[in-house]
Amino acid sequence: MEEIITRCRSCGGENIETFLSLGSVPLAENLIAEDELDLPEPAFPIELMFCHDCTFVQLGRAAPPSMIYRPDYHYYSSLIPSMVRLSAECADELIRRRNLGPGSLVMEIGSNDGYMLREFAACGIDVLGIDPALGPAREAERVGVPTVCEFFNAALAARLRAEGRRADVIIANNMINLVENPDDFAAGVRMLLREGGAVVIQSPYLGRMIDDCVWDMIYHGNVGYFSATALDGLFRRHGLGMNGVRMLPDVMGGSLRATFELEAGPDAAVRRLLDGEDAGGMGRPDYYRRFVSRMAENRNELLALIGRKKSRGGRIVAYGAGGGMATTLLCYLGLGRETIDYAVDGNPHKHGFYTVGSRLPIHPPERLVQDMPDCVLLLAWNYADEIIAAQKEYLDRGGSFIIPIPQPRVVSGEPEFSGSV
């Protein structure tokens, strides 16, 4: 059963307001096998709420986590080159800045297939991953990353602490936004941190999502949408101070990386960011109501562009299948097999399945050159540079990509047809 909230997930306040509803949407990662095509698929409402007390933006309803992170969960971080590169850079920086070495312990919550912790392990540093998805957790163990295959919460943290496990660094990349109870999450993190240690939280940044109208970031897996103000308030309630921040122009459309420590000492970047959010209106609901209007404008532009392609007899396929962003985008646009022939994806774990909602068959990317569709709707637009570079042959032979967000535009092998539309 879905959870319907009446209090803020972060501060517990009752002064919360719904400002966006996308209706019922299927669960993104629950790809459909061919023998399941005639079966009903679970769908849950997506509603966004704003807390007037602590400014936290959150889903008003949440699908059961056990239905999202199933044993056949298809997301493997190490298959994404840009993510592997960024994680290696982050690990190297943390090793140097925190003086980590033998005797140190680094924990990662949401460690997936060990894509990041293996960087620390390679330097002789003890690591421990925590992730509820069985397939990625097994892969992490295979590459030498010990992993607790459970959902993280304060109860698990208490158990690990009782076993003597406390960390010098705790990492949560693109994780805190996935949890239903961030207050419990922060309490668990506090239990596991050693004196003098640091918590490094990286999360898609709400300000970038709103300002750039990155509306496909809204999906069931992303339960919370964090500003620096909301993140700071959450961890301050558990005795952890936000002492450093960095904005990352990463594959999530823009992320905030924040460092928390037991001794509060915010640097100038923290103060500038918090002051900027206040001045920009992120603590007031009108900021989010304007976003809803801009979403509708983007949707209309994108549908008009796709309609023009189809009216000329063009064949359209999709790139990037089964993720939350892809599912929200297709569902909000109302696109299915009548418009898009099929999907391709670089993750081999998805091949042979069908997307939820739209029921598109999923093939390897090599299908593009073999089949030469007229146009590819790039659902994984946040990886546009590396995908387009990998598909140079498809472009050189006359293919084109529609990049839907933040501004619909076409990228073509023919320069005169490239640019905004």
Buried (B, 14 or more C-beta within 10 A) or exposed (E): EBBEBEEBBBBEEEEBEEBBEBEEBBBBBBBBEEEEEEEEEBBBBBBBBBBBBBBBBBBBBBBBBEBBBBEEBBBBBBBBEEBBEBBBEBBEEBBEEBEBEEEBBBBBBBBBBBBBBBBBBEBEBBBBBBBBBBBBBEBBBEEEBBBBBEBBBBEBBBEBBEEEBBBBBBBBBBBBBBBBBBBBBBBBBBBBBBEEBBBBBBBBBBBBBBBBBBBBBBBBBBBBBBBBBBBBBBBBBBEBBBBBBBBBEBBBBBBBBBBBBBEEEBEEBBEEBBEEBBEBEBBEBEBBEEBEEBBEEBBEBBBEBBEEBBEEEEBBBBBBBBBBBBBBBBBBBEBBEEBBEBBBBBBEBBBEBBBBBBEBBBBBBEBBEEBEBBBBBBBBBBBBEBBBEBBEEBBEEEBBBBBBBBEBBBBBBEEEEBEEB
